[in-house]
Amino acid sequence: MSTQNKETLDFQAEIQQLLKLMIHSLYSNKEIFLRELISNASDAADKLRFEAINHPNWYEDDSDLSIQVAVDQSKNTITISDNGIGMSREEIITNLGTIAKSGTKEFFSKLSGDQQKDASLIGQFGVGFYSGFIVADSISVESRKAGLTKEQAVRWESAGDGAFTVEQVSKDRRGTTITLHIKPEESELLNSWKIKSIIRKYSDHISIPIQMFKEEWSEESKSQVIKDELETINEANALWTRNKNDISEDQYHEFYKNISNDFENPLSYSHNRVEGRSEFTQLLYIPKKAPFDLWDRSKRSGIKLYVKRVFIMDDSEQLLPTYLRFISGIIDSADLPLNVSREILQESKDVKFIRESSTKRVLSQLEDLSSSVEEAKRADYQLFWNAFGQVLKEGLGEDHANVDKLSKLLRFANSTQNSDIQNVSLSDYVSRMKEGQDKIYFVTADSYLAAKNSPHLEIFNKKGIEVLLLTDRIDEWMLSFLTTYDNKPLTSVAKGDLDLGSLTDVSEKEEQKEAEKEFVDLLDRMKKVLSEKAKDVRLTFRLTDSPACLVADENELSGNLLRMLKAAGQPAPDSKPILEINTSHPLVKKVHSTSVDFEEWAHTLFDQALIAEGGQLSDPGSFVKRLNHLLLN
Ligand code: ADP
């Protein structure tokens, strides 16, 4: 064994933070370290099996892949060994010294420094290998990469204190051996019986054998003695290949925690064998909570692809559309070739079939939850919607074939309930439409309160017509793909001429005509004064309480969308809004009847209408000056 190569390296800064956070937050659930390390060992076996398709000599007469766990009370250690793919020196430095997950930086920037609060986030991130430090005060890893010689093995050691060492060592067996030096206060873990029960609890479904040396009671020494014979602790067949009826809910849940980074149970799962054009098994899980990198659209899916039980690849984005990137699960195909590459996947008809079928499966799982007769299931759907609704909306633009199914799953806040909870479906809305109402009305704004208090809602509130409040950033984009539901057009209350059709009564129509005659002159004068700001000034039929509001022309972008584009630095057309004024409002009446300060009044009416819809004044200083002038006169 040579140590001349020993070097000391620092962990990436985030790892220090992760270690602290993890030890604090997972203390009550510390036994999960074993699940994490066994899961890594099992992944390493999967990777070797895949690589060996092209490099059969990598097996080196050691092709029975397994994991061994051993407890040594005299040395205070627990050891987990595998004969999987192993790691080279470079790989061990990168894999165990940095965090490669996408969105890591964003995750850490979200941490508040308050351990209690941050602790709840850790489950979304997934702790993997580092969870060993919950129970160990130092960890040593020896690894030999498949295909390398005995002498090219590497030892990695760290006390989790900011740095680690790596050195070249000699290792007979391919794969990785992890030795945890257990903290004195965790010595109860140094008990084979306890470790076996942890393995059965968390890792039963791992598809390769997890073995431990047998122990027997010796009358002679009056103690347990370890025999030189291995026994397999787990069930050791891939969970998804088993019959549904033989799998308990707990087993499904544990399996989920192993394949996802989640520490919580999933919301629901679906396990099926699909036959037909293509034959495959699917096991798909819907999580309860959004993962930390949900908004990273480059995040790949949580689907692992197997072919005839051989692991092929993680995160194969071809198996589900991007808007379902939060789903975790397994697809095991009976038809794809073992040497399938990402390129082949893109072209494959089988994959297309799998993708369509899996998408349908997920959507109908959601449909079942959302329309269940059981209240608890519907409550689960609400949880799901709160966490993933905005991502699901991406589907309307991405998956045209399923727009109908997706639009049934949408949930919105509305103008008639006093809560920002998004729990109104389009079907609910339609079932409550007024006699004579033929449109689904909505308003978009950048916050719930801006929408709820929008002047555009006044006439609707007065007539008791429900309006959907759309306040997610994605809504404007979504609306370009969702124009009707159940043959009823989705119509913005802030756009175009408001035509309430048969919802307007005859006397109102008469009044409107009268008003138009009476105020022609006022409108003309205002148009002149405001020609830089407003495309037109006209009478409104939308307002009951406010003096004025802005509307966009039928074919132009809404004010909300224009603001979003500008905020995102995108080119936005320079379109002017239309100012609508409410002639029954005392302020407008006053402006109509005086000739003093007319310009100030006109500008102030426009500016306050802009503020009321959440817009920003281009010249706030002048607004304040004018307002003060008017207040003093
Ligand atoms: P994750 O498993 O989520 O990627 P970990 O921190 O648990 O994160 O592990 C980091 C990386 O280290 C793994 O992705 C893998 O490449 C490597 N690794 C960990 N354990 C093993 C092992 N037993 N054999 C081979 N590689 C391993």
Residues whose N, C-alpha, C, O or C-beta is under 5 A from the ligand:
A	BS01	ADP	N40 A41 A44 G86 M87 N95 V127 G128 F129 Y130 T176
